[in-house]
Amino acid sequence: MARPKTPLLSVPAIRAAALALIDRDGLEGLSMRKLAQELDVQAASLYSHYRTKEDLLTDIANETMADVDVSGFATGDWRHGITTWARSYRAALAAHPNLVPVIAAGPGRREAALRRADAVHGGLVAAGWPPRHATMIGASTKYLVVGAAIHSFARGFDADVQVYRDRYPNLSQAHRLAEHAAEIDGDSFELALAAFLDGLDHVFKDLGEH
């Protein structure tokens, strides 16, 4: 049987190519025309799978966030719930930082995202947090995670020791940060998460005393 002249398209193939394009060129680099070129097809053929680029981005966001774990909230231990959620959330975002603006914009009407938000909020309330505090905790965790995922602190420093040696004596080792970026950024996130949880512990105890 002769091979078809037009490559066969599938939703997973389109999604994978689009995500690779976003990883390489950023969100502004994704267009249906450019994606069609990457897949060696006509742009019109993409629209039989996705009506709009926004629909495609929603699907990509859902897939990227599929491994975010909110099951810990079902245990009734809110610290465990936040910890597993925050770590898996950061891992998902850090794997595709160029996609963060889409995901960080909020769940909108994305059903999978709304189910996670429902599990987080419900788990916190069931553990004893007032609804208003549960909302703020969800927001605060998001701020922590998105900030940690979208930029690397350690990679923001130049590797040339001469940049710091004479003018910035307190940064004499800053040129080494990029070399250990993954470790520094990971440990820094864990420090911030632990401090956040410890602070919430104090708030929770205060609420119980009133």
C-alpha positions, 0 to 999 in steps of 0.5 A: 500500500502506498504511503499517504502523501499527507502525514496522518495527524493525531491529537497526541502528535499535534500536542507534542509538536506544539509543546516542543515549539513552545519549549523552544520558541516561547508562547509567542512562537506558537501559531497554527501556521508554524505548527503546521510547518513543523508537522509538514501539513497544511494549517487547515488540517489542524483545525479538524482537531482543534478549533482554535489555538486557545483550545490547543493550549488548554489541552496542552495545559491539561496534559502538562498538569496531569501529574500534579498530585492533590491526593494528599488532601484526602488524608486530612493532613493539610501539611501533607496535602500542601507539600505533595501538591506544591512539589508536584506542581513545581515539577510540572511547571519547571519542566515547561517554564514557557507554558507557565503564563497559560497555567498561571492565568487560572483554571478558567473552565478547564475541568481538570484544573477545577477538579484540582482546585476543588480538591485543594479547597475542600481538603483544607476546609475539611482539615479545619481551615475556614473557607477564606483562609483556604482560599488564601492558602491556595493562592499563596501556594500558587505564588510560591510555586509559580515564582519558583518555576518561572525563573532560576535564581542561581542561573541569574548570575554570570559565571565570570568571577571578575564581574564580582571580585573587586566591586561586590566583595559579598558576592565573591562566590556568585560566579559558582551559582550557575554550576550548582543551579538545580541544587540551589533552586531545589533547596531554596524552594524546599526552604521557602515551602517549609517556612510557609508551612511552619507559618501556617501552623502558627496561624492554624493554632491561633485560629483554634484558640479563638 
